[in-house]
Amino acid sequence: MKIKLFAITTLCTLAALPAMALSVAVLDAQTVVTGTNAYKAAVSSLSAKRDAAQKKLKAMEAPLAEKEKTLIEQASVMDKAKLQAAQEELKKDVIGFRTEARNIQEALDKENFETRKKIAEAVQSAVDSIAKEKGYDIVMPKAQTLFVSDKVVDITKETLAKTNAILK
C-alpha cells in the first residue's frame, strides 16, 4: 500500500513539473568578483603592501646574514662561552625576524580575507536583489552548468554594476 501511494505521489509530482516552470538566470561569478572596483583596488593595495613587506624583511635579513657570517669566521678564535652567547643572541634575532615575517604575512592574509568576504557579501546581496526584482527562482553560476539555453538570462553585467554600487 505504501509503495502504491509513493508511486502515485511521484507520478503526480512529475506530471506537474511542466506547469512549475522555473525562471532561471546565470552569472559568471569570477567575472563579477574580479571586475569589481573594490577587488581591483584591493589587488593593487595588497600588492604594494606585500612589496613593502618584502623590502622591510630583506632589510631585516641582511644584518642577520652578516652577523652569522662574522660569527662563523670568528668561531675558531672565540672562547667557548663567548661563542655560545653570540650564537644564542643570533638565535634570538632569527626568532624575532621569523616572528615579524609571520606577523606581516598574517596581517596581509587577514586583510585579503576581509576584502574577499566583503566583496562576496556584496555579490550575494546584488544577486538577491536582482533575483527578487526580476522574479528569478534560481540564479546559478555559469561554471556549474553543462548547458545553458538562449532563454536563460545572463545577469553577470547587471550583477557587477550593482555590486560596484553596493561597495561604493
N, C-alpha and C positions, 0 to 999 in steps of 0.2 A: 504494500500500500504506500509506504514512504517513498519507494523508488518511483512509483507511478506519479505521485504528487510532485516529486523533484523534476521528473521528466516533463510534466505538463508546465510547471513554472519556468523551466529553462526554455521550452518551446515558445511560450508566451513572451518571454523577455527577448528572445532572438527575433521574433516576429515584429516586435515593437521598435527594434533598433533603427530601421529606416525612418521612422517617424520622429526619432530622437536625434535629428541631425545636429551635430555639434559645430559650433563656429570655432575654427582653429586658426591661429596665427603662429608664425615662426619668427625667430630673430637670430642673428649671428652675435652671440653674447661676447665673444672675443673682440669682435669689431667694435661693439659698443663700449666695452671696458677700456680698450686701448685707444679708442678715439676720443675719450673724454678729455676735456681741458685739464681736469684735476690729475688724471693719470700722466699726461704729458709733463705737467709741472712737477709732479712727484718724481718721475724718472729723472728729470733734469736736476732737481734739488738733491735727491739721493745720490746721484752720480757725483755731483760737486762735493757733497759731504764725504762720500767714500774716497774720493781723490784727496781731500784734505786730511782724512784719517790716515790714509796710506803714507802721505808725506810726513805727518806727525810721527807715525810709528817708525818710519825709516830714520827720522832724525833721532828718535829714542834708541834705535837699534845700533846705530853707528858707534856710539861711545861704549856700548856693551861689547861689541865685537873687538874694539880697540883694547878694552880692559882685559878681555880674555886673551888676546894675542900677547899683550905685555906680561900677563901672569904666566903664560906658557913659556915665554922667553926667559923669564926671571926665576922660574920654579927651581931650577938646578942650583941657584946661588942663594935662595931664601932659606931661612931656618924653618923647621917643620911647623912650629906654632904660628909664625907669621904667614906662611903659605896657607895653612888651614884657615886662618882668619880671613885672608884675602879671597879664598875660594868660597867661604860662607857669605861674604859680602857680595861677591859676584852672583852667587846663587839667589840671594835676596833680591838683587837688582833684576835678575832674569824673571823671577816670580812676579815682581812688580810690573815688569814690561808685559808679561803674559796676561796679567790681570787687567791692565789698561787696554790691551788689544781685545780681550774678551768683552770688556765693558763697552768699548766702542762698537764692536760687532753687534752686541745685544741691543744697543740703542738704535743702530741702523735697522736691525731686524724688526724692532718694535714699531718704529716709525713706518716702515714698509707695510707691516701687518695692519696697523691702524688705518693707513691710507687705503689699502685694498678693501678693508672692511667697510669703510665709509663709502667707497665707490660702489661696492656690491650692494649695500643697503639702498643707495640712490637708484641703482639699476632696478632693483626689486620694486621699489616704490614707483618708478616710472612705468614698469611693465604692468603693475597692478592698476595704476591709474588709466593707462591706455586700454587695458582689457575691460575695465568697467565702463569706460566711455564708449568703446566700440562694441561692447557686448560679446567679447570673445570668451568662449568657455574654457579653452585651453591655449596656452602660449608655450611653444616648445622651442628648445634650441635647435637651430638648423643642423648642427653637428650630430644630433642624435636621431635624425630622421633618415630613412633609407630612400624614401621617395616623397616628393612634395608636388602636389598638383598645382597647376596655374591658378586654381581657385583659392588656394591658401595665400593669405596676405602676409607679406614680409614687413614687420614693423621695426626693423633694425634702425633705419634713419630717424624715424619718429622717436624711438626709444633713446637714441643718442642725444637728440635735441632736448628731450625732456630731462634726461639725466644731467646734461650740462646746466640746464636751468635750475634744477634742484641743488646742484653742487656750487652754484654761484655764491 
